[in-house]
Amino acid sequence: MIIQSEIISLKHLLTVEALSDQEVMGLIRRGQQFKLGAPWAPQKNQYFVSNLFFENSTRTHKSFEVAEKKLGLETIEFDARSSSVQKGETLYDTVLTMSAIGVDVCVIRHGDENYYDQLIQSKTINCSIVNGGDGSGQHPTQCLLDLMTIYEEFGHFNDLKVAIVGDITHSRVAKSNMQMLKRLGSEVFFSGPEEWYDKSFDVYGTYKPLDELVDNVDVIMLLRVQHERHDDKESFSKQEYHEKYGLTVGRSKRLKKKAIIMHPAPVNRDVEIADSLVESLQSRIIEQMSNGVFVRMAILEAILNGIS
């Protein structure tokens, strides 16, 4: 069965809050269409895309590459370690160069929050920007693949109880997801170390100890501990974290039968989640990775619709 979806056109994809509910659902449904084998009809014969990743990435980077190849796009290689960045070139000038040589879309991951502001305000940069993650800011494409995974499972978002657990303050995934899940009607809960939680998130959901949540939620979304954004790496105990804030085997037995386990990955096994649960029947972690390709195909198509 091919799921009906409307045609979405976007100039950029920078944050999830810039998308309307109609655009969000349209991208999810188009991702489902691609997953079912739907074709893509390009407006012209050749498009150029470059993936500019200034932070390490496996899933986001490689799934964009696969999505681009499935759409028949020309991917222009870029490696920050061997580029003019090593000579002091700024992000702005890197993107300016890509735009000048004819690149249509730049997918960018960068350590600075809101790095894209200067790029989209430029009168000389003409390429579209897709945010592959900005510091501790946002991760809109991960949010959309997470939403697709939840929608595939339940067929709706309204009144679902979703727990986001872990290193919330430093997680761009958490920030994108909490906004969209609340907008789409889900009830959001937070858990994890209190020092990694910010009261500003109260507008999106409620903080509770994990053991008060596991029995009642439909989705438990675990987050990686982002050591690269912490100063106290030496004092961190994996075992202690797992026992206090992780999804242990014991806690998993209290989950509702139809509840699902999610994680944006990379997974620290036996830290955020017990090793044996990563590929368990209730886990949708692998499905998330697969859905990332199809949602990113939908995003790229929407961007190319917007510039054609």
Solvent accessible surface area in square Angstrom, and as a share of the most:
residue,aa,sasa,rsa
1,M,195,0.87
2,I,85,0.43
3,I,38,0.19
4,Q,145,0.65
5,S,31,0.20
6,E,62,0.28
7,I,153,0.78
8,I,14,0.07
9,S,63,0.41
10,L,17,0.08
11,K,96,0.41
12,H,44,0.20
13,L,2,0.01
14,L,24,0.12
15,T,19,0.11
16,V,0,0.00
17,E,91,0.41
18,A,79,0.61
19,L,7,0.03
20,S,52,0.33
21,D,64,0.33
22,Q,120,0.53
23,E,43,0.19
24,V,0,0.00
25,M,27,0.12
26,G,0,0.00
27,L,1,0.01
28,I,0,0.00
29,R,66,0.24
30,R,42,0.15
31,G,0,0.00
32,Q,21,0.09
33,Q,16,0.07
34,F,9,0.04
35,K,65,0.27
36,L,93,0.46
37,G,60,0.58
38,A,16,0.13
39,P,116,0.73
40,W,43,0.15
41,A,81,0.63
42,P,65,0.41
43,Q,125,0.56
44,K,99,0.42
45,N,159,0.82
46,Q,91,0.41
47,Y,5,0.02
48,F,64,0.27
49,V,0,0.00
50,S,0,0.00
51,N,5,0.02
52,L,0,0.00
53,F,20,0.08
54,F,48,0.20
55,E,46,0.21
56,N,152,0.78
57,S,31,0.20
58,T,84,0.49
59,R,67,0.24
60,T,6,0.04
61,H,35,0.15
62,K,102,0.43
63,S,12,0.08
64,F,0,0.00
65,E,33,0.15
66,V,64,0.37
67,A,0,0.00
68,E,0,0.00
69,K,142,0.60
70,K,113,0.48
71,L,12,0.06
72,G,61,0.58
73,L,13,0.06
74,E,77,0.35
75,T,35,0.20
76,I,56,0.29
77,E,141,0.63
78,F,30,0.12
79,D,58,0.30
80,A,16,0.12
81,R,192,0.70
82,S,94,0.61
83,S,25,0.16
84,S,45,0.29
85,V,40,0.23
86,Q,116,0.52
87,K,177,0.75
88,G,61,0.58
89,E,54,0.24
90,T,76,0.44
91,L,24,0.12
92,Y,52,0.20
93,D,60,0.31
94,T,4,0.02
95,V,0,0.00
96,L,56,0.28
97,T,67,0.39
98,M,18,0.08
99,S,16,0.10
100,A,84,0.65
101,I,116,0.59
102,G,40,0.38
103,V,7,0.04
104,D,25,0.13
105,V,0,0.00
106,C,0,0.00
107,V,0,0.00
108,I,0,0.00
109,R,19,0.07
110,H,34,0.15
111,G,35,0.34
112,D,86,0.44
113,E,94,0.42
114,N,78,0.40
115,Y,19,0.07
116,Y,13,0.05
117,D,61,0.31
118,Q,112,0.50
119,L,3,0.01
120,I,67,0.34
121,Q,134,0.60
122,S,21,0.14
123,K,196,0.83
124,T,87,0.51
125,I,15,0.08
126,N,110,0.57
127,C,6,0.04
128,S,0,0.00
129,I,1,0.00
130,V,0,0.00
131,N,0,0.00
132,G,0,0.00
133,G,0,0.00
134,D,1,0.00
135,G,2,0.01
136,S,20,0.13
137,G,10,0.10
138,Q,14,0.06
139,H,7,0.03
140,P,0,0.00
141,T,0,0.00
142,Q,10,0.05
143,C,0,0.00
144,L,0,0.00
145,L,5,0.03
146,D,0,0.00
147,L,1,0.00
148,M,0,0.00
149,T,3,0.02
150,I,1,0.00
151,Y,41,0.16
152,E,66,0.29
153,E,67,0.30
154,F,49,0.20
155,G,46,0.44
156,H,83,0.37
157,F,9,0.04
158,N,89,0.46
159,D,107,0.55
160,L,8,0.04
161,K,70,0.30
162,V,0,0.00
163,A,0,0.00
164,I,0,0.00
165,V,1,0.01
166,G,1,0.01
167,D,0,0.00
168,I,1,0.00
169,T,43,0.25
170,H,40,0.18
171,S,2,0.01
172,R,24,0.09
173,V,12,0.07
174,A,0,0.00
175,K,36,0.15
176,S,0,0.00
177,N,1,0.00
178,M,1,0.01
179,Q,32,0.14
180,M,0,0.00
181,L,1,0.00
182,K,97,0.41
183,R,96,0.35
184,L,26,0.13
185,G,28,0.27
186,S,10,0.06
187,E,82,0.37
188,V,4,0.02
189,F,17,0.07
190,F,0,0.00
191,S,1,0.01
192,G,2,0.02
193,P,4,0.03
194,E,126,0.57
195,E,135,0.60
196,W,27,0.10
197,Y,28,0.11
198,D,61,0.32
199,K,157,0.67
200,S,73,0.47
201,F,17,0.07
202,D,67,0.35
203,V,97,0.56
204,Y,62,0.23
205,G,15,0.14
206,T,68,0.40
207,Y,59,0.22
208,K,70,0.30
209,P,72,0.45
210,L,7,0.03
211,D,67,0.35
212,E,100,0.45
213,L,5,0.03
214,V,0,0.00
215,D,60,0.31
216,N,80,0.41
217,V,1,0.01
218,D,23,0.12
219,V,0,0.00
220,I,1,0.00
221,M,0,0.00
222,L,1,0.01
223,L,3,0.01
224,R,56,0.20
225,V,1,0.00
226,Q,18,0.08
227,H,53,0.24
228,E,98,0.44
229,R,58,0.21
230,H,17,0.07
231,D,150,0.78
232,D,80,0.42
233,K,104,0.44
234,E,173,0.78
235,S,89,0.57
236,F,50,0.21
237,S,46,0.30
238,K,129,0.55
239,Q,132,0.59
240,E,85,0.38
241,Y,10,0.04
242,H,26,0.11
243,E,98,0.44
244,K,108,0.46
245,Y,57,0.22
246,G,0,0.00
247,L,0,0.00
248,T,28,0.16
249,V,65,0.37
250,G,47,0.45
251,R,26,0.10
252,S,13,0.09
253,K,160,0.68
254,R,95,0.35
255,L,14,0.07
256,K,80,0.34
257,K,192,0.82
258,K,172,0.73
259,A,2,0.01
260,I,1,0.01
261,I,2,0.01
262,M,0,0.00
263,H,1,0.00
264,P,16,0.10
265,A,17,0.13
266,P,67,0.42
267,V,34,0.20
268,N,48,0.25
269,R,114,0.42
270,D,76,0.40
271,V,6,0.03
272,E,3,0.02
273,I,0,0.00
274,A,5,0.04
275,D,64,0.33
276,S,78,0.50
277,L,17,0.08
278,V,7,0.04
279,E,118,0.53
280,S,34,0.22
281,L,172,0.86
282,Q,45,0.20
283,S,14,0.09
284,R,58,0.21
285,I,3,0.01
286,I,95,0.48
287,E,63,0.28
288,Q,3,0.01
289,M,76,0.34
290,S,47,0.31
291,N,0,0.00
292,G,1,0.01
293,V,21,0.12
294,F,35,0.15
295,V,0,0.00
296,R,4,0.01
297,M,12,0.05
298,A,1,0.01
299,I,0,0.00
300,L,0,0.00
301,E,18,0.08
302,A,2,0.02
303,I,0,0.00
304,L,1,0.01
305,N,38,0.19
306,G,34,0.33
307,I,54,0.28
308,S,80,0.52
